[in-house]
Amino acid sequence: MIDVTCAIIRKANKILICQRSSNGKLPLKWEFPGGKVKKGEGKKECIKREIKEELQLEIEVLQALKKTEHHYSDFSIRLFPFICEVISGQPTLVVHEQIKWVEIPNLNQYDWAEANLAIVNELINIYKTSGISKKNE
């Protein structure tokens, strides 16, 4: 089981989503950006490092969401999602095919990596009940 963090980066009423490269695992699937936790690294430190490396952004971690587990045919992950906001920088393509800011109700219109689907559904439910991203509108 691989421990992985991901960032739900919010801006006004939108969330940043990323399309995986066509060259790696799960080609061209959409995901919340993040990556593997290194040995001895905390999960919050991991997500900050990964977002800096992948998107050239400094983020603030605001809240942890419920972890999920997913078993692909050749590997399994335990995914730790965090709601985050940008402190500085502009999203820059480094490892992804493309990035988009998407309104939460529209998240389910994308071809997601399966491990992210539970998070997509949780975000849509939270949005409907409490307006997770309405804070900055």
C-alpha positions in Angstrom: 0.0 0.0 0.0 1.4 3.4 -1.1 0.6 6.5 1.0 -0.3 9.4 -1.3 -1.5 12.9 -0.5 -3.6 15.1 -2.7 -4.6 18.8 -2.6 -8.0 20.1 -3.2 -6.9 23.7 -4.0 -9.7 26.1 -3.9 -10.0 29.6 -5.3 -13.4 31.4 -5.0 -15.9 28.8 -6.1 -13.5 26.6 -8.1 -11.1 23.7 -7.5 -7.8 23.1 -9.3 -7.7 19.8 -11.2 -4.9 18.3 -13.2 -4.8 15.9 -16.1 -2.1 13.2 -15.8 0.6 12.9 -18.4 0.1 10.6 -21.4 3.4 8.9 -20.6 2.9 7.5 -17.1 0.4 5.4 -15.1 -3.3 6.2 -15.6 -2.5 8.3 -18.7 -4.7 11.4 -19.3 -6.9 10.7 -16.2 -7.9 13.7 -14.1 -6.7 13.9 -10.5 -6.2 16.2 -7.6 -2.5 17.1 -7.6 -0.2 15.5 -5.0 2.2 12.5 -4.6 3.8 9.9 -2.6 4.7 10.4 1.1 8.5 10.0 1.6 9.8 7.9 4.5 9.8 10.1 7.7 7.8 12.8 6.0 4.5 14.2 7.5 1.5 14.2 5.2 1.1 18.0 5.4 4.8 18.5 4.6 4.4 16.0 1.7 1.5 17.8 0.1 3.2 21.2 0.3 6.4 19.8 -1.2 4.5 18.0 -4.0 2.4 21.0 -5.0 5.6 23.2 -5.1 7.3 20.6 -7.3 4.3 19.9 -9.6 2.6 23.3 -9.9 5.1 25.8 -8.6 2.6 26.9 -5.9 3.0 27.7 -2.2 -0.1 26.4 -0.4 -1.7 26.6 3.0 -3.3 23.4 4.3 -6.7 24.2 5.8 -8.4 20.9 6.5 -7.9 17.1 6.1 -10.7 15.1 4.5 -11.4 11.5 5.0 -8.7 9.2 3.6 -9.6 6.7 1.0 -8.1 3.4 -0.3 -8.1 2.2 -3.8 -6.8 -1.0 -5.4 -5.7 -0.8 -9.0 -4.8 -4.0 -10.8 -1.0 -3.5 -10.3 -0.8 -1.2 -7.2 -2.8 0.0 -4.2 -2.9 3.5 -2.6 -4.1 5.1 0.6 -5.0 8.6 -0.4 -5.0 11.5 2.1 -6.8 14.6 0.7 -6.4 18.1 2.1 -8.3 21.2 1.3 -5.8 24.0 0.6 -5.5 27.5 -0.6 -2.8 29.2 -2.7 -0.4 31.5 -0.7 1.7 32.5 -3.7 2.4 31.6 -7.3 0.5 30.8 -10.4 -0.2 27.2 -11.4 2.5 26.1 -13.8 2.5 22.9 -15.9 5.5 20.8 -14.8 4.3 17.2 -14.9 0.7 17.4 -16.0 -0.9 17.5 -19.4 -3.2 20.3 -18.4 -4.7 22.0 -15.4 -8.1 23.6 -15.0 -10.1 25.5 -12.4 -13.5 23.8 -12.2 -16.6 24.6 -10.2 -17.4 21.9 -7.7 -20.8 20.8 -9.2 -19.0 20.2 -12.5 -16.2 18.0 -11.1 -18.1 14.8 -12.1 -17.9 15.7 -15.8 -14.2 14.6 -16.0 -12.6 11.2 -16.5 -11.0 10.8 -13.1 -8.4 8.4 -11.8 -10.5 5.9 -9.9 -8.8 6.7 -6.5 -10.1 10.3 -6.8 -13.8 9.4 -7.4 -14.6 9.1 -3.7 -13.1 12.5 -3.1 -15.0 14.1 -6.0 -18.3 12.7 -4.5 -17.4 13.9 -1.0 -16.6 17.4 -2.3 -19.9 17.6 -4.2 -21.8 16.5 -1.1 -20.0 19.0 1.1 -20.6 21.8 -1.4 -24.3 21.0 -1.5 -24.6 21.0 2.3 -22.1 23.7 3.5 -20.6 25.5 0.6 -17.0 24.5 1.1 -15.6 26.9 -1.5 -18.1 29.8 -1.1 -15.9 31.4 1.6 -13.9 33.3 -1.0 -16.6 34.4 -3.3 
